[in-house]
Amino acid sequence: MIPVIMSGGSGTRLWPLSRQLYPKQFLALTGEKSMLQETLSRLNGVNLQAPVIICNDEHRFIVAEQLRELDIADSEIILEPVGRNTAPAIAVAAFNALNTNKDALLLVLAADHVIEDTVSFHQAIARAEGLANEGKLVTFGIVPDKPETGYGYIKRGNSIGADGNIVDAFVEKPDLITAESYLLSGDYLWNSGMFMFKASRYLEELETYHPDIYSICKNSVDNIEKSTDFVRLKKEIFSECPSESVDYAVMEKTTEAAVVSLDAQWNDVGSWSALWDIQEKDEVGNVLVGDVVLEDVNDSYFHSSSKLVTGVGVDNLVVIETSDAIMVSSKDRVQDVKLIVEHLKNNSRQETIIHRQASRPWGSYDCIDQGERFQVKRIIVKPGASLSLQMHHHRAEHWIVVKGTAEVTKDDDVFTLSENQSTYIPLGVKHRLENPGVVPLEIIEVQSGSYLGEDDIVRFDDTYGRS
């Protein structure tokens, strides 16, 4: 059995913590580990092959680093050059698996779900395995505990032994009255978006119901580019694929769909109120994260990332602070955060794309000040890591070492800087920053020039394949 972790979402409803270049699956929202790491960790104890992670090309180094933190060295990271929804992503994983194992069984999971009862989850996997080996396309249906209008539903049909049921119907998100009737009937489950099936069976059904997706994904895998760290799909091929969910493309059409009930304290954490639901609260119903001081506040979620956040005399609020944005919402309107994100995108605001502090494969940087023709960054370079050999057309840079040792390349000159030493990189000069030491290197970089965007970089050599 191969776990296939779908990690391509953008998580706009958890803005401003979740951003396009650092979405919710990479955030530690419910504990010390990120949601991706929690997803992988809860599979411990199940007999599985190495995991396959499917993610956007722009997230590749974040995924690789989070796998490294879990000491998972034998995984495959498949990079999508463009997002095409779940049906093509699973098809790519299936074709890729069949290249080495014609009997491959796929356990398809989302990277951003919470499942607190691991024992029940493992038991559901075992029940699904028997059905999948019989040729069924199995989905996991969550036993509902309230009349939820934010999820699709699965209607259970006849039982298949003791393991599961035939899928009678997939149902769109209902209104409240309909959802209440579903809950009372006991015949309906929430659609979790988790699946198990043989790779070959999924592809047979996909070829029957969506041959265009089948053929393009087959061509994509036939022309795949593999490196030591990543598996890349060619953009000119994969971008031609229709964007379709696995539910619409296969599960709602096949006659072989089965459902296994899962009652394991599941949550897809699709909003701030959902996160408030599952987290430990104080005696008046508040969830507090970070430096927060409240007076006469009830049933609220306050999250501080960088500053002291205070509140007085309010109820039922969500307040999220990051270094570059603050979001305030009534707890019953948090689904509409996506409307704010859409407005910001329409106005080309960078706050939807990237945090002020940005992760890079070599470390991170924090933009601590900026104005007309200047920008100041605090840069941290991991031990042994280096930035690309690069040049800028529109800006010069001043580097000041505040911690550690820097090895600097300026054209043909290579030299070392220690704490409190500095150097100047003129516009148009090839340069590289490296950390030859065993402790993180920290520098302050002052950029000055007519254009300071991140795309003013010409890379000549790069350890991470970006040149």
N, C-alpha and C positions, 0 to 999 in steps of 0.2 A: 504494500500500500504506500502510495506516494502522497504526502500532503502538499497540496498546491495552494499557496497563500496569495490571494488577490489583494494587491497593495497599490492600486492605482487611483484611489479616490482623492477628492480635494477637500472634503470636510468643511464646506463654506458655512454651515450653520454653527460651527464652533469658532468662528472668527471672533476676536482677533488673535486668539492663540493659534488657531489653525490657519495656515497660509498656503498659497499655491505651491511654493517651493519647500514647505515644511508642514504638510497636512497632519490631521489628527492622529493617524496611525503611527506616527513617529514621536508622538508626545506621551509623556508619563502623566496620564490624567487620573488614574485610579490607584497608583502605587509608585514604586521606585522604577519599575520597568516601563518602557513604552508599550503601547497597545500591540504593536507588531511582536515585540518580545514576549508579552504575556500570551499571545496567541500561540507562539512556538513553544513556550515553556509548559503550557497546559497539555501538550501532547506527550510529555514525558510519561513513560509507563505504558505507552501504546507501541506495538511492534510495527515500526515504520521505517521506510527508507529515508534518505536525506531529503530535506524539504526543497521545493521549488518555489521561488518567490517571483511573481510577475509584477513589474512596477514600471513607472514612467522612466525614460532615459535620464531625466533631470534629477531623479531621486536615487540614482544608482549608488552613489557614495554613502548616502545616509543608510541605505539598506545594508551595504557591505559592512559599515562600521557597527551597526546594531547587531548583526550576526556575529561579528568578531567579539563583541562584548559578551555574547552568550557562549563563546567558544564553539560556534558551529562553523566548521571549516570545509565541509564537503557538500554544501548546498549549491544549487544552481540559481542564478539570478537572470531571468529573462527580461530584456528591456524592450518595451513598446515605444516605437518612435512617435506614435500618435495614439490617443485613447480611442478604442473601438468597442467599449462595453464588455460584458462578461462572456458572451457566446464565443467571439473570436479568441479572447484570451484563454479560455478553457480549451478551445480547439488547438491552439498553439501548444499548450502544455501536453495535450493528449498525443498529438503527432510527435512531439519531442520525446515523450515517454516510450512510445512504440518503437522508436529507433533502437532502443536497448532492451526492451522487455515487451513482448507481444501480449502478455497477460497482465499488463500494468493496471492497477486499481487506483483511481484517483480519489482522494479526500479533499474536496474543494472548500476552502474556508476564507472568510473575509478577515483582513488584518486588523479590523477596528471594532470587533465585538467584545463584550464582556460576558464571560461564563464563570460564575462563581462556584458552582457545584461540579468540580472536575470528575468526581466518581460517576455521577449520573451521565456526564458527557461521554466518558469512556464506555459506559454500558450502551449508550445509544450508538456509538461507533461500531461496537461489536454486533449489535442487531442489524445495522445497516450493511455490514460487510457480507453477511449471509445472503441478503437480498440482492446486493450488487453482484455477487458471484453467480447468482442465478440469472443475470442479465437484466435486472431491473435498474432503472435510473432513479436513484433514491434522493429525496430531499428531506431535510430535517424540519419538522414543524414544531413550533414552540407552543407549549400548553399555555393558553392565555389566562391571566389573572385579573384582567379588567377589560372593559369595552374600548379597546384602542382603535382610533380612527387613522393612525399614522402608518399602519402596516397593511400589506396585502394579506389575504387569508387563503388557507388550503382546506377544502372540505374533504373529510375522510370518507372513503367508501368501505367496501368489504375488507375484513382482516385477511392478512397473509400469514397464517400461523400465529405465532406469538410475537413476531418481530415487528410487524408494521401493518399498513393498510394500503389498498389501492387508492390512488388520488382520484377523487370523484370530480373535483373542479378546482381551478385556481380563481380566486375572486379578488377584484381590485379593492383598493382602500374604501371602506364603507363609511356612511354617515353614522352618527352616534346611535340612532335607533336601531339600525341594522346591526351594528357592532354589538349592541346589547343582546339582540336576538341570537347572534352567533355564540356569544358567551353562554347564554342559557341553554342552548341546544346541546353543547358538549361535542358537537361534530366538527368544529372548526378549530384550526390551529393557525398561529401566525406564521407567515412565510419568512423563514430566517435567511434565505439566500446561501445556505450551506448544502452541499451535495456529496454523494458518493456514487461512482459508477465505474465500470471498466472503461478504459480509454477507447477501446475498439467499439464498444456499444454506443458510447456518446457520439463518436464520429459517424457510425452507421446511421443513426437517427438524424444527425446534422446534415449528412449528405442527402437524406430523403427529403427533409423539410426546408433546408436552406443550402442548396448545392453551391451557391456563389460564395458563401462564407467558407464552406468546406474547401473548395478549390483554391481560394486565395490563401487560406491559412496553410494548406498543404504546400503550396508554392513558397510561402514565407519560410516554412521550416526546412524545405529542401534547399533553400538558399541562405540558410542561417549563417551568421558569423560568430564563431566561438573564440574567446580569448581565455586567458587564465582565470579571469575574474567574472566575466559576463558573457551572456548569450544575446546577440543583437539581431533583431529583425530589420530587414532593409526597408527603409521608409517608402521607396518607390513602389514596392510590392504591397506592403501591409496597409498603406494609406488608401488603397483601392477597396478595402474590405468594408462592407456595410457595418454600421454601428447598431448592435442588437443585443439585448439581454438574453441570457440563457433561458429565462422563463418564456419569453415570446418566441425565441428561435426554435426551442426544442421541447421544454417541459410541458407547455400548454398544448402541444400537438401530439406528442408521443402517446401510444397506448400502453407503454411500459413504465409509466411513472408510479412510484411508490413513495409513501411517507412514513418516517419513523418519528414518533413523538419524543420531544425533548423537554423535560422539566428540570432545568438546571440553573435557575436564576440568570437567565440570558437577557442581555440588553445590547442594542446596537449603538447606543450613545449617540443618537442622531441630533441631539440638541442640548443646550445647557440645562434645561429642566430635567432631561433624562439623566444627566450626570448628577444633578442634585438628588434625584430619586435614589440612586444606588450608593451614595456616599454617607459616611457617618456624620450625624448632625449633633449640634449642641442641644441643650435643654429647651431652647425656644425654636428649634427647627432650622438653624443656620448651618451652612457649610462654609468654612473659612479656610482659605488657602493663602499662605504668604503673610505679609505684615498687614494685618487688618485689625482695627479697633472699632467696635460698634457700641451704640447705646440705644436701647429701646428699638431694636430691629428684630423682626421675626420672619421665619420661613423664607430665607433668602440665601443666595449663593454669591459670595464675595471672593474674588481671586486677584491677588496682587503678585505681579512678577518682579517689579523693580522699585516700587514706591510704597510709602505708607498710605493705605486707603482707609477712610473712616466713613461712618454712616450714623445718622441720628433719626429716629422716629419714622422709619419706613418699613414696609412689609412687602413680601412677595416679589422681591427684586432680584435681578442678576446684574452684577457689576464685575466687569473683567478689565483689568489694567495690564497693559504691556508697556514697554519702554517708548513706544511710538503711537499708541492708540488706547482709548478707553471706550468701552461699550456698556451702555446702561439700557436695561430692558425690563419690562414687567415679565414675571416668570411665565405667564400664560401667553406671551407673544414672542417667545424666543425662536419659534420656527421662522419668523419673519426676518431674522438676522440676515438671511440670504438676500433679502431685498436691499439691505444696506450694502452688502458686498457687491451686488449688481450695480448699484448706483456708483460706488467707488470705482469699479472697473470701467464704467462708461465715461468716467472723468479721468481715466488713466492714472489713478492713484496707486503708488507702489505698495501701500500698506496692505493690499490684498494679495500681493505676490510674495513678498519677502519680509522677514523681521529686520529690525534695525541690526540685531546681531545675527549674522548668517554663518551657517556651517559650510566648511569646505573640506575636501579630502585631506588637506594638509593641516587643518585646524579650524580657526574661526576668525571673524572680524566683527567689530562693533563700531558703527558710525556714531561717534560721540558728539560731533558738531559739524555744521555745514552752513555755508552762506554763499554769497555771490563770488564765484571764482575760487572757492576754497572748500576743502572737506578734511576732517580729522578722523582718523580711524585708530582704534586699538586692535592690534593684530596679534594673535597667538598662534605659534607654529609648534606642532607636536615634535617631540624628540625624534631626530632622524629624518624628518620630513622636509620637503622643499617646495616652494612655489615654482611655477613654470619659468623658463627663460623667456622673457617677454619685453615688449616695447610699447610705449604710448605715443600717439600722434599729438595729443592735445593737452597733456598735463605733465608737470614735473613733480617729483616727490622728495620729501625730506624724511629720513628714518632716524629715530632716536631709540636706542636699546634701553629698556627699563628693567629687564630681567633676562638672565641667561646669556648665551653667546650666539652671535649671528655670523654666518659666512656669507659674504656679499660678492656677487659678480657684477661688474660694470664693464661692458664690452670685453676687453681682453684682460682686465685687471680683476684679480680675486684676492680678497683680504678678509680679516676677522675683526668684528667689533664686539666689545664687552659692555657691561652696564655703564650707562651715562655717556657712551660714545655715540657719534652720529655720522651720517653721510648724506650727500645730496645726489639725486638721480635726475640729470637734466632730461628734458623732453627729447625723445628720439633715441635715447641710449638703451641698448640691450642690457637687461639686468635680471638678476635672480636673487632670492632670499632663501637661505637654508638654515636649518638648526642642526649643527653637528653634535650638540650636547645631549645630556641624559635628562634634563629638566626642560619644561616648556619654555620657549622663547617668546618674550613679550616685547613688542615695539609700539611706539606711537608714530603713525605715518601722517604727515601733513601733505595733502595734494593741493596743487594750485595750477590753474589753467582755464582755458576757455570752455572745456567740456570735461565733466568728471564722471560720466556714466561707466558702468561696469563693462560695457561692450567696446570701450576704447582699449582693447588689449589685442596685440598681435603676438601669438605664441609661436616660438621657434622650436621649443623642446619641452615636453611635459611628461612627468612620471605617470600621469593618470589618463593619458590618451586623449587630451583635449587640444593638442597642437594641430 
